[in-house]
Amino acid sequence: MRREDAAPFFPMLRGMGGALVARLAGEFEEAAVRDMLTRADEAFQANVPSIPEVGADNPWLKSLVGVAWLAGVWLELEKRGWSILRISLTTQRALADFAQASLPAEKRSAVGAAMCSPELAQKIAARSRERRFPDDWLVEAVLPREGDPFDVGYDVFRCPVVQYLEERGLRRFAAWFCRDDYPLHAAMGIRLERTRTLADGADRCDFRLKRCEGPFTQIVE
């Protein structure tokens, strides 16, 4: 990935780091947490060129950049004896905190409405079909039929997040990173339902999104 494509998300990474510092308070000395985040950021900066190229206009690019950065944090916590489950739960809660603190409620509601829009789903799927980048997500939009309990869906047949983790020797993290999708959608007032993922070895990820009245917390073990 070109560094200039990742750079717009650096403020987001700093915000995520702040949320992790708060969640890790009491588990480690603050200086130790800051040291972990510094090491993770150094690793991320070194690895930016190895992140799959998906295009600066990709609406899911921030997820890829976020995982590439968080992978370094997870490695630091794993070195200190934390289980992947413990790391995942802490990360999910930190991301929920970050998402709810970084946007006002009205903005999150608007983002949630946009994310559940069939028009956006079709636009993302159409972009995917162009196949401008060989490592990009491969996505099909799933529009609800009468009686379906969701507003919009995506079937994802290729995921650069899984590819990146596999290439970095971090395949063991992949399915756990998928759990981060739940609190991030919930903060936007969206209930995510999913029965299978590429990270778990399935043939696709079957995202189904349903807009709710307001933000809530959805943490998955």
N, C-alpha and C positions, 0 to 999 in steps of 0.2 A: 504494500500500500504506500502511496505517496504521503510523505509527512504532512503536506499541506491539506490533504483530505482528512487526516486525523486531528489536526490542530484545532479546528473549531469546537471539538469536544473536550479539550483540555480543561476548561472551566467546569464542565460536568464532572470530570474525574476528580477535581479538587473538592467539589461538593460531596461526591460519594465518599471521598476520604474523610471529610469532616464528620459525616454520619457514622462511619466506621469507628473513628476515634471515640465518639460518644458511646457507641454500643460496646466497645472494648474496654471502656473505663471500668476499673475494678477487677478486670482480668489481668491487666498488665500495667506497669508504670506508664504514664503518658509518654515519657521519652522513648520507651521501648516500642510503643505503638508507632510513634513518629518515625523511628528507625525502620520498622517493618515497611511502612508506607513509602519511605524514601527508597528502600531497596526494590520494592515492587515497581515504583515509578521508573527507576533506572533500568530495570529489566524490560519494562514496557517500551521505553524509548528506544532501547537497543533492538527490540523485536518488531517495531513498527513496519520496517520494510518486508517482513515475512507475513504480515497480516494479508489475507486474500484480498485482491482488488475487486471491488464491487461497484465502484463508481461513486463520485462525490454526491450525486443526486439521489442515491438510494435511501428511501425513507427508513430503512432498518439499519443503516450504517452505524448509528450510535450504539446499537446493541452489540455489534461486533467489536467496536472499539472498547466498550465497557467491559466485555468479557476478557478481551486481551489484557486490559489493565488489572482486572480483578484476579486473573489467573496468578499473577505475581503475589498478590495478597494471600491467596489460598495456599500457595507454596510456602510462604513464610509461616503461616499458622500451622500448616501440616508439619513443618520442621520442628515446631514447638509442641508436638504431640496431640494436636487437636484432630478429632475424627472429621471425616468429610460431612457427616450429618450435622455436627456442631457448627462447623464452618458455614454450611449452607443456611442453617436457621439464623445464625447471626447476620449473615449477608442479606437474607431476605428481609429481616427486620430493619436493618440499616437502609436498605433501598426503599422500603416503605416510608421510613422517616424522611429520607431525602426527597422522594417524589412529592410527599405531602407538604414539605417545607419549601420546596423550590418554586412551586406554582400556587397562586391563590385559588380558592375553591372554584371561582367562576371560570378561570382558565382551564382547570382540570376538567370541569364539566364540558367545556367546549372541545377540549382534546378528546375526551371520551366519546362525544357525539361523532366527531370526525372519524375516529378509529372504527366505529361501528357502521360507517357509511358504506353501502354497497358500491357507490361510485368510486370511493378510494380503493376498495378491494379490487375492483375491475381494473383500475389504473395500475395498481401494483402488479397484478397478474399480466396485464398487457406489456408492461415494462419487462417483466421476467421473460416473456416469450420472445423478446428481441434478442436475448442471449448475447448481449454486448460483451459480457465478461464471463469467461468459462467457469469461474469459481463462484459466481453469484448465486443467490437463492433461486431455486426453481419453484414457482408458486402457481397454484390455480385458485381462483376465487370460488367460494361455495356460497351461493345465494339461497336463502331459506325458501322452502315451499310452505304452503299453508299448513299450519299446525306444528312447524318446527320450533323448538324452544330456544332459538338463537337469532340474532340480528344479522350476523354475517359470519362467514367462515373462511379459513384458508387451509388448503392442503399443501404442505411444503415437502417437496421431493428431493431437494438438495439444500444443505445448510453449510455456509462457510464457517460458522462457529464450530461445528463439529470437526470440520476439516482442519481448522487452525489448531484446535486442541490436540487432535490426533498427530498432526505434524510436529507439535511441540512435546510429544510424549506425555500428554496430559489427558488422554482419552478417559481415564477414570473419573475426571471431573465433569464430563459432558452432560450426563443425565441430571446431575445435581444442579448445574447451571440452568437447565431448563426450568427448574422450580422458581427461579427469579422472575419469570414471566408473570407468575400469579400475583405477587404483591404490587408489581408495577402496573398491571392492568387494573387491579382493585383500587389503587390510588386515583385512577381516572374514572372510577365508577363503573368498571366493566368486570363482569364475572366471566372468567376464562374456564372453559371446559375442554379437556383434552384426554383422549384415551390411549394415545400412542405417540412415540417420538422416534425420530431417526437416531437420537442419542441412545435410545434403549434397544436399537436394532430393528425397529419396524421399518416398513417401506415408505412411511411418510409421517409427518407431524400433522395431526388433525385439530387445528385451532378452531374453536367455536366461541364467539363473543356475544355476550348479552349485556346490554346497557342497563344499569340499575339506577336507583334514585340519587345516590350520592356515593362518595368514596367510602371504602370499608377496608378491612384488613383480611388478607387471604394468605396465610402462611402454610406451606405444604412440607410435610416430613418425607 
